[in-house]
Amino acid sequence: MDGSQEKDHAEELLNAPPRVLLVDDEPGLRTAVQAYFEDEGFIVSTAADGEEGWEKAQSEVPDVVLSDVMMPRVDGFGLLKLLREDERLGGTPVIFLTAKGMTADRIAGFRAGVDDYIPKPFDPDELVARVRNVVQRQERLLKEAARYADTDLGQMAKQIGEIRTMLQGGAGKAAGQSVEHSFTPREASVLQLVAEGLMNKEIARQLETSIRNVEKYVSRLFAKTGTASRTELVRYALEHGLVH
């Protein structure tokens, strides 16, 4: 895919109708909400519980998930946990729909990583507005991340080149000094690509994941290596032989 094709593809995705996955064990509610959202131009799929919702989320990769909390088999919290731990779906916005309106339940939802919380019964116009807001906020974050990824690419490449030159021949690596890190395979891949001078957008494209997930991996690498910037991370990785 050349540059113009990539641009056309990005614009096509940006202009595509938002995809909503509705997970609720009440058939009447599923039918009513699906019809209302489809009238508003959304693409909607439904599931009767968290287990079915998880299966559909993996195959459809929705833009936002609307989920009841109390459901058989896998409840809303179980579904949320599965989504947040998944590499592709970890950044998917999730809105809980629940009959519970207690403050403690709302706090539990937010602590678990839910993006919004709407108690039943709800006004359908408000529900649509909340979903639109979440989707638009997600799009703004991704656009900003993409812009940031391009901003310092030239400077980063220069800095990485200088670090590699300084450490060439092992001059900067302490003999016999080794470190052990519990990097996941994906974290190791991201570290290697960062060391090659790629920014988040390029890494996301190569690994076929989202920019948000790349940002998550880079943040984990900062924490595991005790570094605070990409330049420090690359220097650390080269000094300790963590990349080639």
Disulfide bonds with the S-S distance in Angstrom:
none
